Amino acid sequence: MREWREEYAKDPVGKGKERCAYLHRLTGVEPRAIFAWGFLQCVSTGLLYWSIDPNVGRELLDIAEAWLEIDP
């Protein structure tokens, strides 16, 4: 879920739901589990990138913040 920062830029909530549903169809894994993992990865990678490239870190944290609205 976290690898498509550019796709999430305009509509992080809509694209997040879309990506989660796509991964669910591919794997059969429950959407909540996919979303929870993607959210945690966005936050942890955003925090890591904060010290490497703050712009990327901010992007990932902004996506994670927008995803707080999602209930898969």
C-alpha positions, 0 to 999 in steps of 0.5 A, a space after each residue: 500500500 505505501 509504495 504508490 505515493 504518487 498515486 495517492 497525491 490527489 485522492 489518498 482516501 479514494 486511492 487507498 480504498 481502491 488499492 486495498 480492494 485490489 490487494 484483497 482481490 489478489 490475495 484473499 487477505 481481509 481488507 482490514 488487515 491489508 489496510 492496517 499493515 499499509 497504514 503502519 508501513 506508511 507511518 513507520 516509513 514516513 518517520 524513517 524518511 523524515 531524517 533522510 528526505 523530509 519531503 518524502 517523510 511528510 508525504 507518507 505521513 500526510 497519506 497516513 493521516 488522510 487514511 485515518 478516515 478509511 474504514 475498510 
